[in-house]
Amino acid sequence: MQIDLSNPENLTLAAVRQLIASASDDEHTQLRVTKAGIAYISSGVVGGTDIDGLLFRLETWAKGSGYVGNVAASDEVWVTQIFNALKQNWPKPPFDYIDIY
């Protein structure tokens, strides 16, 4: 699952909810956005690893922390927070690492 941010119509709360639900909380994850505007959740490859081609990324979510998966996707406050992070930082983030907390 990914969201193409280059088309503003693709960035919706429903799309963010689906993106969060599509990831497993069984491993470390990180929301990343490529320079082309593709937002996706990376599993396994997180932190400052393999960041060539990325415009920005959020902090790594530790496995078992509840930031991804179906339960996280049902949390309206969390989904809105991620939606706002994407909306505020695409296409010109102030930094390549965004701390939303």
N, C-alpha and C positions, 0 to 999 in steps of 0.2 A: 504494500500500500504506500502511495506517495501522493503529494499534492503539488501540482504545477502552479507555483505562485506567479508565473509570468502572465497568467490570465486571472485578473482580479476576481472573476466570478467563481473561481475554484476554491477560494479561501472562505469557507463557511464553518460555522460551529459544527454542523453535521460531519463535514469532511475531517475536521480536527478530531472529533469524537471517534470516527472510524479509524483514523490513523493511530490513535492511542490504543484503541481496542485491538488492533491488528498485531501489536507487539506482545511478547511474552515477558513476564516478570521473573522468569527463571534464569535470566542472565543480565549482566549490565547492559544498559541501553543509553542511547544519546540521540536527541533530535538534532538533525543536521540539515543545512540548506546549501545546495550547490550554487555556484555562480550563475548557473542557468535558471535558478529559481525552483529547483525540485526539493521539496521538503520531505524527509523520510526519517524513520527511526532506525538507527544502526544498532545491531546487536553484536556484541563481541568486540567490534572495532570501535573504541570509544576514547574519550579524553583527547589528548593532542596527537594521537596516532592517525596516520594516513589522512591528513587534512588538506592536501593539495586538491584544488578544485572546489573547496568549500568557501562559501561567502561568510557564513557564521555557523556556530553551533551553541547549544545550551549545555549546561553542566551534565556530567554523567549521572545517570540514575542507577544506583546500586540495585543488584538483583534482590528481590524480595521486599523492596521498599514501597511498592504499591503505586508507582508513578505511571505504569503502563498496564494494559490488560482491560478486561471488561469492567472490573470494579472501578478503576481509575476513570474509564470512559463514561461512567455513570455519574461522576462527580462534576456537577455543572460549574462550580467555582474553578476547579482545576482545568477543565476544558476551556473555559473562558480565558483563564490566565495564559494558556499555551496559544490560543487564538490571538490574543492581544500581543504576545511576544512576537509571533510571526508577522502580524499586521504592522507593528511598530518598527520592525527591523528590516523588512523587505521593502525596497531593494537596497537601502543604504544604511546598514547597521553602523553604529558608532565604533564597534569593536568586532573582532572575529569570534570572540567568546562572550556570550550574553548570560549574565546571571539574573534570573528572574525572581529571586527570592528577596 
